[in-house]
Amino acid sequence: MIDLRSDTVTQPCKDMRTYMANAPVGDDAYEEDKSVNLLQDYCKDLFGKEEALFVTSGMMANRLAFLIQTSPGDEVITEASYHVNFFDSAPMGAFAGVVMNPCRTEDGILRCSDVERAIFSKQRYDYFSQAKLISIENSINGWAGKIFPFEEMRSLYKLSRHQNISLHLDGARLFNSHVITNIPLKTYASNADTVSVCFSKGLGAPYGSMLMGKKELIQRAKKFRLWLGGGVHQAGMLAAGAYYALTHNLDHLKEDHQLAVYFAEKLKDIDEIQLNREEIETNMVQFSLKTPQLKTDVFMEKCSQRGLHFFPWLPNVMRAIVHRHISQENLDEAIEIIKLALLENQHRKVV
Ligand SMILES: Cc1ncc(COP(=O)(O)O)c(C=O)c1O
């Protein structure tokens, strides 16, 4: 099976499992879990934030970021394709009670002009919802892992100071952007009020995300984590997996990026495939079919039957993510499977 659906399918390696099994644990409700404390302290230092909170998942981290920086009825400005809106707007409405104001941009980058338009396109009478949070994403999942330009982030942060609005960075794949741009994680973090990162994507840990920000904010996040049922008592083994991933697997992301380009180059040479090679910046490839007679879901099913899996992003757009379990040989094999699936379709047409 060649599973290109997501980097969330990565599994802990043997050494990581051993490290996890031997991790000291305690009750994290009393802040006595040494492995959780080690990971949180490590992240505080790495990102230069006052406080860090280990949470179950990327969605939990984003949910908490919204809960601590808004009140029910407040507005969150984001880009329509960002995970907090595209996948997560219903629970954000249900649990944080916020109103999403999603901007549709031409290239997936939420800029100051978009945010200003979103804020000032109507009078903000007292009884209207008030914009309280801007939420951005880096790398951008819905735009084939595009790196959010740092200068745009800095400008947004400045604007957010003028407008008295908070800025959250959903950095589920910030590590992917960081290993390419070499911009220190501290520099990214110093241009946002809250930052979340995931350990269970390209880094290969089985569990967990970190939410970081000012002490007082993260203290509130801790309360909401408990309210949402996310208080894991002996979380140390899970934190140890994340710590191992962070201290051993960061560099490997570069190989994923190189292989994503390799895959895109090969895909681009197939006549029936539509893809923009230039847009591949990290570990993702988005592509579609030029064949009106072959529907995306039928094509994906044909590939699946041969052991190759993609993620259906939009009705006619597929996403492939390269991760630590994928080799160049796997990608060569994937290309052969794709060609076979397309060939089968041509035969059908002739018959
Ligand atoms: C940008 C982004 N944010 C948040 C999440 C949610 O992460 P999790 O699956 O750990 O809840 C994802 C998941 O892929 C994501 O791509």
The ligand as an SDF file (V2000), in Angstrom:
LIG
                    3D

 16 16  0  0  0  0  0  0  0  0999 V2000
   -3.5490   23.1620    8.7820 C   0  0  0  0  0  0  0  0  0  0  0  0
   -4.1420   22.1510    9.7010 C   0  0  0  0  0  0  0  0  0  0  0  0
   -4.5590   22.5290   10.9050 N   0  0  0  0  0  0  0  0  0  0  0  0
   -5.0940   21.6530   11.7830 C   0  0  0  0  0  0  0  0  0  0  0  0
   -5.2200   20.3220   11.4540 C   0  0  0  0  0  0  0  0  0  0  0  0
   -5.8530   19.3610   12.4370 C   0  0  0  0  0  0  0  0  0  0  0  0
   -4.9110   18.5300   13.0120 O   0  0  0  0  0  0  0  0  0  0  0  0
   -5.3770   17.1890   13.7770 P   0  0  0  0  0  0  0  0  0  0  0  0
   -5.7070   16.1900   12.7240 O   0  0  0  0  0  0  0  0  0  0  0  0
   -4.1940   16.8310   14.6120 O   0  0  0  0  0  0  0  0  0  0  0  0
   -6.5630   17.5560   14.6090 O   0  0  0  0  0  0  0  0  0  0  0  0
   -4.7890   19.8790   10.2070 C   0  0  0  0  0  0  0  0  0  0  0  0
   -4.9140   18.4490    9.8430 C   0  0  0  0  0  0  0  0  0  0  0  0
   -4.4570   17.9860    8.8460 O   0  0  0  0  0  0  0  0  0  0  0  0
   -4.2480   20.8250    9.2980 C   0  0  0  0  0  0  0  0  0  0  0  0
   -3.8550   20.4540    8.0730 O   0  0  0  0  0  0  0  0  0  0  0  0
  1  2  1  0
  2  3  1  0
  2 15  2  0
  3  4  2  0
  4  5  1  0
  5  6  1  0
  5 12  2  0
  6  7  1  0
  7  8  1  0
  8  9  2  0
  8 10  1  0
  8 11  1  0
 12 13  1  0
 12 15  1  0
 13 14  2  0
 15 16  1  0
M  END
$$$$
